Amino acid sequence: MALVDHERNAGGWTSRLFRRFRGGTTGPVLGLISPAALWLLAFFLIPLVIVLLVSLGQRGDAGQVVYTWTLKNYARFFSQIGGRYLYVEIFARSLFIALLNTLLCLLFGFPLAYFIARQPRNRRNALLLLVMIPFWTNFLVRTYAWMVILRDTGIINNLFLTLGLIIQPLPLLFNRGAVIVGLFYGYLPFMVLPLYASIEKLDFSLVEAAHDLGANALRTFQRVILPLTMPGIVAGSIIVFIPSIGAYVTPDLMGGAKVTMIGNLLQQQFLKVRDWPFGSAVGFILMLTVLGATLLYFRSGGKTL
């Protein structure tokens, strides 16, 4: 008994800490966090470390990875090839197309989400169902459908030829415009749904109050609607931007060999050239760029709020 009292007095803070972790509020919290932490460790951190280690190696003669612990793959990405920074140009093109697609999805998605949110409740579910119907079809099938529409003998060119508006088919496919159309169609629902969730929670009495105080439609949008719906704008933009910059199916099929994006470069390095170290370096640079842009976007969104 004396020994127990001595331990309790000597290590009282450790005993209280142990009891807090074992039976207090911290125990259940750690129990809830542990599965998510293990999931992130197994499927995010460990693969990320593997990619980093592979990127520091070199391609062997037989296509295997030789771990030489070098930064040559990263230097190669920023080096000149034939007087051009080829890989940097591909990355810049991917960034431009992803940003443009995000902007287009936001410009068209916001009015659509606002329109749906302002409808009677019994119509909203039907309209949201129409937005989500494309998800029921495979993305590859939808991409091929757009190729059928935009090709030289497709619906658009045949219609224009029949009406006499053109004398020869328009080059609607295998160019940057076709890639942007395919990405816009594919990722527009990812913008509409977060925007709708944010706009639906908006207290429209604040909009009416702004009008009563003399604010016009533009001023009301800038000072009331835009700040209050910023979480949906940020979430939708992130959800659209990240897959857009890494897309490779749409540029490969609708852009042909004329529009190469960073996703196509990764696919070539891993599956065709079998240069896994350089492909890992490209992927790691892409991940760091997307992560940095995402953090900056979240910080700017938080400041706007």
C-alpha positions in Angstrom: 0.0 0.0 0.0 2.8 2.3 0.8 4.5 1.5 -2.5 1.3 2.4 -4.3 1.0 5.7 -2.5 4.7 6.5 -3.3 4.2 5.8 -7.0 1.0 7.9 -7.0 2.8 10.9 -5.3 6.1 10.6 -7.3 4.5 10.1 -10.7 1.2 11.8 -10.3 1.3 13.6 -13.6 2.2 10.5 -15.5 -0.6 8.6 -13.8 -3.1 11.2 -14.7 -1.9 11.4 -18.2 -2.1 7.6 -18.6 -5.7 7.6 -17.1 -6.6 10.4 -19.5 -5.4 8.5 -22.5 -7.0 5.3 -21.3 -10.4 6.3 -20.0 -10.6 10.1 -20.7 -11.7 12.1 -23.7 -8.4 11.6 -25.6 -8.8 7.8 -25.9 -11.9 7.9 -28.0 -10.5 10.7 -30.1 -7.3 8.7 -30.8 -9.5 5.7 -31.6 -11.3 7.7 -34.2 -8.2 9.2 -35.7 -6.1 6.0 -35.8 -7.9 4.4 -38.8 -7.6 7.5 -40.9 -4.0 8.0 -39.9 -3.2 4.4 -40.8 -5.0 4.8 -44.1 -2.9 7.9 -45.0 0.3 6.2 -43.9 -0.4 3.1 -46.0 -1.8 4.7 -49.2 -0.3 8.2 -49.2 2.9 8.6 -47.2 4.5 5.2 -48.0 3.8 5.4 -51.8 5.0 9.0 -51.7 8.3 8.0 -50.1 8.7 5.1 -52.7 8.1 7.6 -55.6 10.7 9.9 -54.1 13.3 7.2 -53.7 12.7 5.9 -57.2 13.1 9.5 -58.6 16.6 9.6 -57.1 17.7 6.6 -59.1 18.5 6.0 -62.7 17.2 3.7 -65.5 19.3 0.6 -66.0 20.2 -1.0 -69.3 17.3 -3.5 -69.0 14.8 -0.9 -67.8 15.3 -1.6 -64.1 15.7 1.0 -61.4 19.3 1.6 -60.3 19.4 3.5 -57.0 22.3 5.9 -57.5 20.9 8.7 -55.3 21.2 11.5 -57.8 19.2 14.6 -58.8 19.9 14.2 -62.5 16.2 13.4 -63.2 15.1 16.7 -61.7 17.9 18.5 -63.6 16.8 16.8 -66.8 13.2 18.1 -66.4 14.5 21.7 -66.4 17.1 21.1 -69.1 17.0 22.1 -72.8 16.3 19.6 -75.6 17.0 20.9 -79.0 17.1 24.5 -77.8 13.8 24.2 -76.1 12.7 23.5 -72.5 10.5 20.7 -73.7 9.4 19.3 -70.4 8.8 22.7 -68.9 6.7 23.6 -71.9 4.6 20.5 -71.4 4.1 21.3 -67.8 3.2 25.0 -68.5 0.7 23.8 -71.2 -0.9 21.4 -68.7 -1.1 24.2 -66.1 -2.7 26.6 -68.6 -5.3 24.1 -69.8 -6.1 23.0 -66.2 -6.6 26.7 -65.1 -8.6 27.5 -68.2 -10.8 24.5 -67.7 -11.3 25.4 -64.0 -12.3 28.9 -64.9 -14.7 27.7 -67.6 -16.3 25.3 -65.2 -16.7 28.0 -62.6 -18.2 30.5 -65.1 -20.7 28.0 -66.3 -21.2 26.0 -63.2 -22.0 28.9 -60.8 -25.1 30.2 -62.7 -26.3 26.6 -63.1 -25.8 25.8 -59.4 -27.5 29.1 -58.5 -30.4 28.3 -60.8 -30.9 24.9 -59.2 -30.6 26.2 -55.7 -33.3 28.8 -56.4 -35.8 26.3 -57.7 -38.6 24.8 -55.6 -37.5 21.9 -53.5 -39.4 19.3 -55.5 -37.5 20.3 -58.7 -34.0 20.4 -57.2 -33.6 16.7 -57.0 -34.6 16.2 -60.6 -32.2 18.9 -61.8 -29.4 17.5 -59.7 -30.1 14.1 -61.2 -29.7 15.5 -64.6 -26.3 16.9 -63.6 -25.2 13.5 -62.2 -26.4 11.4 -65.1 -23.0 11.7 -67.0 -21.5 9.8 -64.0 -23.5 6.8 -65.0 -21.5 6.4 -68.2 -17.8 5.5 -68.3 -15.6 8.5 -68.9 -13.8 6.8 -71.8 -17.2 6.2 -73.5 -18.1 9.8 -73.1 -14.8 10.9 -74.6 -15.3 8.7 -77.6 -18.8 10.2 -78.0 -17.3 13.7 -78.2 -14.8 12.4 -80.8 -17.8 11.2 -82.9 -19.4 14.6 -82.6 -16.3 16.7 -83.4 -14.7 14.6 -86.2 -14.7 15.6 -89.8 -17.8 13.5 -90.6 -19.4 14.2 -87.2 -22.7 15.8 -86.4 -21.4 19.4 -86.2 -19.5 19.4 -89.5 -22.3 17.5 -91.3 -24.9 20.1 -90.1 -22.8 23.0 -91.2 -22.1 21.5 -94.6 -25.8 20.7 -95.0 -26.8 24.3 -94.2 -24.1 25.6 -96.5 -22.3 27.5 -93.8 -18.9 25.9 -94.7 -17.5 24.3 -97.8 -15.1 21.9 -96.1 -15.1 20.3 -92.6 -13.8 22.3 -89.8 -10.8 21.0 -87.8 -12.7 20.5 -84.6 -10.7 17.5 -83.4 -7.1 16.8 -82.5 -6.3 20.2 -81.2 -6.2 22.2 -77.9 -9.8 23.4 -78.3 -11.0 19.8 -78.5 -9.1 18.9 -75.3 -10.6 21.8 -73.4 -14.1 20.9 -74.6 -13.6 17.3 -73.4 -12.2 18.3 -70.0 -14.9 20.9 -69.6 -17.7 18.4 -70.3 -16.0 15.8 -68.1 -15.4 17.9 -65.0 -18.3 20.4 -65.0 -20.4 18.3 -62.6 -17.5 18.3 -60.1 -17.9 22.1 -60.0 -21.7 22.3 -59.9 -22.2 20.0 -57.0 -20.0 21.8 -54.4 -21.3 25.1 -55.6 -24.9 23.9 -55.2 -24.1 22.7 -51.7 -22.7 26.1 -50.7 -25.4 28.2 -52.5 -28.2 26.1 -51.0 -27.1 27.1 -47.5 -27.0 30.8 -48.4 -29.5 33.0 -46.5 -31.2 34.8 -49.3 -32.8 37.2 -46.9 -29.3 38.9 -46.9 -29.6 39.3 -50.7 -33.0 40.9 -50.3 -31.5 43.2 -47.5 -28.7 44.3 -49.8 -31.2 45.2 -52.5 -33.3 47.1 -50.0 -30.2 49.1 -49.0 -29.7 50.2 -52.6 -27.1 47.7 -53.8 -27.5 46.7 -57.5 -27.2 43.1 -58.7 -23.4 43.3 -59.3 -22.7 44.9 -55.9 -24.9 42.3 -54.2 -23.0 39.5 -55.9 -19.6 41.0 -54.9 -20.4 41.8 -51.3 -22.9 39.1 -50.3 -23.2 36.1 -52.6 -19.5 35.7 -53.5 -18.1 35.8 -50.0 -20.7 33.5 -48.5 -20.3 30.9 -51.3 -16.5 31.0 -51.4 -16.2 27.6 -49.7 -18.0 26.0 -52.6 -16.0 27.9 -55.1 -12.7 26.9 -53.5 -13.8 23.2 -53.1 -15.1 23.0 -56.7 -12.0 24.7 -58.2 -9.7 22.3 -56.3 -11.7 19.3 -57.3 -11.6 20.3 -61.0 -8.1 21.6 -61.2 -6.3 18.6 -59.7 -7.6 16.0 -62.1 -7.5 18.4 -65.1 -3.7 19.0 -64.8 -3.0 15.3 -64.6 -5.5 14.2 -67.3 -4.1 11.9 -70.0 -7.1 10.1 -71.5 -8.8 13.3 -73.0 -5.5 14.8 -74.3 -4.5 11.5 -75.8 -7.7 10.8 -77.6 -9.1 14.2 -78.4 -5.7 16.0 -78.8 -3.9 13.3 -80.7 -0.2 13.8 -80.8 -0.6 17.5 -81.1 -1.5 18.3 -77.5 0.8 16.6 -74.9 0.1 17.2 -71.3 2.0 16.1 -68.2 -0.3 13.1 -67.8 0.7 11.8 -71.2 4.4 12.4 -70.4 4.0 10.3 -67.2 2.2 7.5 -69.2 5.0 7.5 -71.8 7.8 7.3 -69.2 6.2 4.5 -67.1 4.6 2.3 -69.8 6.5 3.0 -73.1 10.0 4.2 -72.3 10.1 2.4 -68.9 12.1 5.2 -67.4 10.6 5.0 -64.0 13.1 7.3 -62.2 12.5 10.2 -64.6 8.7 9.5 -64.5 8.8 9.5 -60.7 10.7 12.8 -60.7 8.1 14.4 -63.1 5.3 13.0 -60.9 6.9 14.4 -57.8 7.3 17.8 -59.3 3.7 17.7 -60.4 2.6 16.7 -56.9 4.6 19.5 -55.2 3.2 22.1 -57.6 -0.4 21.0 -57.2 0.1 20.8 -53.4 1.6 24.3 -53.3 -1.2 25.7 -55.5 -3.8 24.0 -53.4 -2.4 25.4 -50.1 -2.2 28.9 -51.6 -5.8 28.6 -52.9 -7.1 27.5 -49.6 -5.3 30.4 -47.8 -6.6 32.9 -50.3 -10.1 31.5 -49.9 -9.9 31.7 -46.1 -8.8 35.3 -46.3 -11.7 36.1 -48.6 -14.1 34.7 -46.1 
